[in-house]
Amino acid sequence: MMMRERASEAVQLTLQVYSHSPQSRLARVNHALALVQNGRLEEGEQLLKSVSPDDLSDSARTVLQYVWFQCHRLAGRTAAARAAAELIDVRHLFPPQIQWLEQARAELAATKEK
């Protein structure tokens, strides 16, 4: 998922983890990310809505916002994507994620507000 490669395999793997630990918020977030990266936006968003950011670690909260950013961006919700991007602490992301985020933010900056 981090490298944005083999997205269909990521869905299968994250589903296994999520199935074994459905109460795990991080398992839900990771599976939502895999779904979103596979273009299954509605399913990913439904799963994200079940995750409360309360009491999440800074790292987990960043990943949650990173996935919300992708959802909002893909759905064309520019203002919501920008708001989610503001909550992402890149110190908790891996270099490929940071590179993708910077590119996505630049593309978002060039779009009109929705």
LUMFI-760445 format. One record per residue (C-alpha): x, y, z; residue in three letters; chain; residue number from 1. Coordinates in steps of 0.25 Angstrom, whole numbers, plus 2048, in hexadecimal, padded with zeros to 3 digits. Layout:
N
  east  north   up    r  c    k
     X      Y    Z  ALA  A  NUM
...
//
This chain:
114
  east  north   up    r  c    k
   800    800  800  MET  A    1
   80B    809  803  MET  A    2
   811    808  7F5  MET  A    3
   804    808  7EF  ARG  A    4
   806    7FB  7E8  GLU  A    5
   7FF    7EE  7E7  ARG  A    6
   7F2    7F5  7EC  ALA  A    7
   7E9    7E8  7EB  SER  A    8
   7F3    7E0  7F3  GLU  A    9
   7F3    7EB  7FE  ALA  A   10
   7E4    7E9  7FF  VAL  A   11
   7E5    7DA  801  GLN  A   12
   7EF    7DC  80B  LEU  A   13
   7E9    7E7  813  THR  A   14
   7DC    7E0  813  LEU  A   15
   7E2    7D4  819  GLN  A   16
   7E7    7DD  825  VAL  A   17
   7DA    7E4  826  TYR  A   18
   7D2    7D7  826  SER  A   19
   7DB    7D2  832  HIS  A   20
   7DA    7DF  839  SER  A   21
   7CE    7E7  835  PRO  A   22
   7CE    7F0  842  GLN  A   23
   7DC    7F5  83E  SER  A   24
   7DB    803  839  ARG  A   25
   7E9    802  832  LEU  A   26
   7E4    7F5  82B  ALA  A   27
   7D8    7FD  826  ARG  A   28
   7E0    809  822  VAL  A   29
   7EA    800  81A  ASN  A   30
   7DF    7F8  813  HIS  A   31
   7D8    805  810  ALA  A   32
   7E5    80A  809  LEU  A   33
   7E6    7FD  801  ALA  A   34
   7D8    7FF  7FD  LEU  A   35
   7DA    80D  7F9  VAL  A   36
   7E6    80A  7F1  GLN  A   37
   7DE    800  7E9  ASN  A   38
   7D4    80A  7E6  GLY  A   39
   7CA    805  7F0  ARG  A   40
   7C7    813  7F6  LEU  A   41
   7B9    810  7FB  GLU  A   42
   7BE    804  803  GLU  A   43
   7CA    80B  808  GLY  A   44
   7C3    817  80D  GLU  A   45
   7B8    80E  814  GLN  A   46
   7C3    807  81B  LEU  A   47
   7CA    814  81F  LEU  A   48
   7BE    81A  825  LYS  A   49
   7BE    80F  82F  SER  A   50
   7CB    813  834  VAL  A   51
   7CB    81E  83F  SER  A   52
   7D8    826  840  PRO  A   53
   7D7    827  84F  ASP  A   54
   7E2    821  856  ASP  A   55
   7EA    81D  84A  LEU  A   56
   7F9    81F  84A  SER  A   57
   7FF    82A  842  ASP  A   58
   803    820  838  SER  A   59
   7F6    819  836  ALA  A   60
   7EF    827  836  ARG  A   61
   7F8    82B  82A  THR  A   62
   7F5    81E  823  VAL  A   63
   7E6    820  825  LEU  A   64
   7E7    82E  81F  GLN  A   65
   7F0    829  814  TYR  A   66
   7E5    820  810  VAL  A   67
   7DA    82A  811  TRP  A   68
   7E2    834  809  PHE  A   69
   7E3    829  7FE  GLN  A   70
   7D4    827  7FF  CYS  A   71
   7D0    836  7FE  HIS  A   72
   7DA    838  7F3  ARG  A   73
   7D4    82D  7EA  LEU  A   74
   7C6    831  7ED  ALA  A   75
   7C9    83F  7E9  GLY  A   76
   7C7    845  7F7  ARG  A   77
   7D2    84F  7F6  THR  A   78
   7CF    857  803  ALA  A   79
   7CE    84A  80B  ALA  A   80
   7DB    845  804  ALA  A   81
   7E3    851  808  ARG  A   82
   7DD    850  816  ALA  A   83
   7E2    842  818  ALA  A   84
   7EF    845  812  ALA  A   85
   7F1    850  81D  GLU  A   86
   7F0    845  827  LEU  A   87
   7FB    83C  821  ILE  A   88
   808    83C  829  ASP  A   89
   812    837  81E  VAL  A   90
   81B    833  829  ARG  A   91
   813    826  82A  HIS  A   92
   813    823  81C  LEU  A   93
   81D    81B  813  PHE  A   94
   825    822  808  PRO  A   95
   81C    81C  7FD  PRO  A   96
   80F    821  804  GLN  A   97
   815    82F  806  ILE  A   98
   819    830  7F7  GLN  A   99
   80B    82C  7F3  TRP  A  100
   805    835  7FD  LEU  A  101
   80D    841  7F8  GLU  A  102
   80A    83E  7EA  GLN  A  103
   7FB    83D  7ED  ALA  A  104
   7FB    84A  7F5  ARG  A  105
   801    851  7EA  ALA  A  106
   7F7    84C  7E0  GLU  A  107
   7EC    84F  7EA  LEU  A  108
   7F2    85E  7EC  ALA  A  109
   7F0    85F  7DD  ALA  A  110
   7E1    85B  7DD  THR  A  111
   7D5    864  7E1  LYS  A  112
   7CE    864  7EE  GLU  A  113
   7C2    85B  7EF  LYS  A  114
//
